[in-house]
Amino acid sequence: MSEILSKSENEILQIIQTSTLNDDEISALIATGKKDILICLARHQTLNDTQIQAMIPNAVYLCLKALTKQSLNADNKEKIIQKMMTNQVLYKEILQDLKELKW
């Protein structure tokens, strides 16, 4: 696990895109809080409920957009919507997509 964290951010992004990471590696990467890593994880890895929940507080627009394509439980859906409601103008497109989705 610490092996992946010792790499440069560009190398980490490449690994995320091309490899299937285990839960410990994903959790360690989420803990970094780096926005590019979070976006890449949300786009390229299948995340569990706990990992998604850990990402939400530090999630930026592109991360939240990618998270909506993950399999979300009701609690995480609500947390994502609450985060987006703080700036409805910014998240208008995603909120509209969420309204059209049947969860």
Residue frames relative to the residue before (quaternion, step in Angstrom):
aa qw qx qy qz dx dy dz
M 1.0000 0.0000 0.0000 0.0000 0.00 0.00 0.00
S 0.6965 0.4583 -0.2893 0.4703 3.60 0.76 -0.93
E 0.5273 0.6383 -0.4046 0.3884 3.57 1.21 -0.41
I 0.6726 0.4911 -0.3036 0.4629 3.59 0.90 -0.84
L 0.6655 0.5108 -0.3042 0.4512 3.59 1.03 -0.74
S 0.6252 0.5479 -0.3410 0.4389 3.58 1.18 -0.38
K 0.5843 0.5851 -0.3642 0.4285 3.59 1.25 -0.17
S 0.6055 -0.5378 0.4283 0.4010 3.55 -1.28 0.28
E 0.6531 -0.5268 0.3615 0.4066 3.56 -1.19 0.44
N 0.6351 0.5248 -0.3344 0.4577 3.61 0.99 -0.74
E 0.6463 0.5026 -0.3178 0.4782 3.59 1.01 -0.77
I 0.6297 0.5308 -0.3274 0.4632 3.57 1.00 -0.81
L 0.6513 0.5165 -0.3160 0.4574 3.58 0.91 -0.89
Q 0.6434 0.5183 -0.3117 0.4693 3.57 1.00 -0.81
I 0.6465 0.5140 -0.3133 0.4687 3.58 0.96 -0.86
I 0.6395 0.5307 -0.3256 0.4511 3.58 0.93 -0.88
Q 0.7007 0.4877 -0.2644 0.4486 3.56 0.94 -0.91
T 0.7981 0.3476 -0.1520 0.4681 3.59 1.00 -0.75
S 0.7529 0.3478 -0.1944 0.5239 3.60 1.20 -0.27
T 0.3904 -0.6492 0.5836 0.2926 3.51 -1.30 0.32
L 0.2228 -0.8019 0.5469 0.0909 3.53 -0.56 1.21
N 0.4545 -0.6609 0.5124 0.3067 3.57 -1.16 0.53
D 0.7257 -0.4631 0.2950 0.4146 3.57 -1.28 0.31
D 0.6518 0.5174 -0.3230 0.4507 3.59 0.96 -0.82
E 0.6537 0.5054 -0.3157 0.4665 3.59 0.96 -0.83
I 0.6549 0.5044 -0.3141 0.4669 3.57 0.92 -0.88
S 0.6641 0.5078 -0.3058 0.4557 3.59 0.88 -0.90
A 0.6428 0.5142 -0.3217 0.4679 3.59 1.00 -0.78
L 0.6638 0.4957 -0.3026 0.4712 3.57 0.99 -0.80
I 0.6163 0.5301 -0.3423 0.4712 3.59 1.03 -0.73
A 0.6462 0.5504 -0.3135 0.4257 3.57 0.98 -0.85
T 0.5652 0.5891 -0.3965 0.4198 3.61 1.17 -0.40
G 0.2851 -0.7977 0.4851 0.2170 3.59 1.13 -0.64
K 0.4406 0.7005 -0.4598 0.3220 3.59 1.24 0.15
K 0.4978 -0.7197 0.3977 0.2756 3.54 -0.63 1.19
D 0.6604 0.5055 -0.3272 0.4487 3.62 0.90 -0.80
I 0.6417 0.5085 -0.3170 0.4788 3.57 1.05 -0.74
L 0.6511 0.5134 -0.3178 0.4598 3.60 0.95 -0.84
I 0.6382 0.5170 -0.3225 0.4706 3.59 0.97 -0.85
C 0.6741 0.5016 -0.2918 0.4570 3.56 0.87 -0.97
L 0.6371 0.5194 -0.3255 0.4673 3.59 0.95 -0.80
A 0.6765 0.4991 -0.2959 0.4536 3.58 0.88 -0.94
R 0.6915 0.4815 -0.2736 0.4639 3.57 1.08 -0.69
H 0.8400 0.2934 -0.0824 0.4489 3.57 0.86 -0.98
Q 0.7276 0.3638 -0.2393 0.5302 3.61 1.20 -0.16
T 0.4069 -0.6552 0.5683 0.2866 3.54 -1.21 0.49
L 0.1599 -0.8267 0.5385 0.0319 3.53 -0.52 1.24
N 0.3864 -0.6956 0.5467 0.2607 3.56 -1.13 0.62
D 0.7386 -0.4416 0.2830 0.4235 3.56 -1.30 0.26
T 0.6580 0.5163 -0.3077 0.4536 3.58 0.95 -0.86
Q 0.6587 0.5038 -0.3039 0.4690 3.58 0.96 -0.83
I 0.6383 0.5150 -0.3237 0.4718 3.57 0.98 -0.83
Q 0.6475 0.5232 -0.3141 0.4565 3.55 0.93 -0.91
A 0.6633 0.5039 -0.3023 0.4635 3.60 0.99 -0.79
M 0.6659 0.5202 -0.3013 0.4418 3.60 1.10 -0.63
I 0.5808 0.6603 -0.3692 0.3007 3.56 0.96 -0.86
P 0.6724 0.5062 -0.3455 0.4150 3.69 0.73 -0.82
N 0.7646 0.3456 -0.1907 0.5095 3.61 1.02 -0.73
A 0.4536 0.7220 -0.4290 0.2982 3.57 1.29 0.00
V 0.2472 -0.7353 0.6161 0.1367 3.52 -0.99 0.96
Y 0.8010 -0.3343 0.2058 0.4519 3.57 -1.33 0.16
L 0.7294 0.4381 -0.2632 0.4548 3.61 0.63 -1.09
C 0.6196 0.5306 -0.3405 0.4676 3.57 1.09 -0.62
L 0.6593 0.4977 -0.3090 0.4713 3.58 0.89 -0.90
K 0.6308 0.5320 -0.3324 0.4567 3.56 0.99 -0.82
A 0.6817 0.4700 -0.2854 0.4826 3.59 0.93 -0.87
L 0.6239 0.5488 -0.3439 0.4374 3.61 1.01 -0.72
T 0.6180 0.5558 -0.3574 0.4258 3.62 1.04 -0.63
K 0.6511 0.4946 -0.3135 0.4828 3.58 1.24 -0.27
Q 0.5383 0.5896 -0.3975 0.4523 3.58 1.33 -0.04
S 0.5479 -0.5611 0.4851 0.3869 3.55 -1.29 0.17
L 0.0687 -0.8434 0.5325 -0.0207 3.57 -0.28 1.29
N 0.3585 -0.6805 0.5835 0.2605 3.55 -1.10 0.67
A 0.7104 -0.4787 0.3048 0.4162 3.57 -1.24 0.34
D 0.6407 0.5368 -0.3250 0.4424 3.59 0.99 -0.82
N 0.6927 0.4624 -0.2808 0.4770 3.59 0.88 -0.91
K 0.5880 0.5525 -0.3662 0.4635 3.60 1.07 -0.64
E 0.6759 0.4953 -0.2902 0.4622 3.54 0.90 -0.96
K 0.6503 0.5133 -0.3190 0.4604 3.62 0.95 -0.81
I 0.6397 0.5093 -0.3270 0.4737 3.58 1.00 -0.78
I 0.6588 0.5002 -0.3112 0.4679 3.58 0.91 -0.88
Q 0.6372 0.5249 -0.3290 0.4584 3.61 0.95 -0.83
K 0.6479 0.5119 -0.3201 0.4645 3.58 0.96 -0.84
M 0.6805 0.4894 -0.2875 0.4634 3.57 0.95 -0.86
M 0.6245 0.5657 -0.3420 0.4159 3.59 1.06 -0.67
T 0.5573 0.6072 -0.3935 0.4074 3.60 1.20 -0.32
N 0.7789 0.0804 -0.0552 0.6195 3.57 1.26 -0.43
Q 0.1304 -0.8601 0.4904 0.0526 3.54 0.48 1.25
V 0.6052 0.5559 -0.3651 0.4375 3.59 1.07 -0.63
L 0.6698 0.4971 -0.2967 0.4650 3.59 0.88 -0.92
Y 0.7862 0.3436 -0.1579 0.4888 3.57 0.87 -0.96
K 0.2583 0.8195 -0.4851 0.1622 3.60 1.27 0.21
E 0.6772 0.5054 -0.2940 0.4467 3.59 0.84 -0.99
I 0.6843 0.4711 -0.2906 0.4748 3.59 0.86 -0.92
L 0.6444 0.5182 -0.3277 0.4569 3.59 0.93 -0.83
Q 0.6330 0.5188 -0.3309 0.4698 3.58 1.02 -0.74
D 0.6428 0.5136 -0.3165 0.4720 3.58 0.98 -0.85
L 0.6511 0.5231 -0.3134 0.4518 3.58 0.98 -0.84
K 0.6359 0.5282 -0.3308 0.4552 3.58 1.02 -0.74
E 0.6855 0.4844 -0.2755 0.4685 3.58 1.09 -0.73
L 0.6102 0.5506 -0.3519 0.4480 3.59 1.18 -0.47
K 0.2649 -0.7252 0.6081 0.1850 3.54 -1.10 0.65
W 0.1490 -0.8137 0.5599 0.0467 3.55 -0.22 1.32
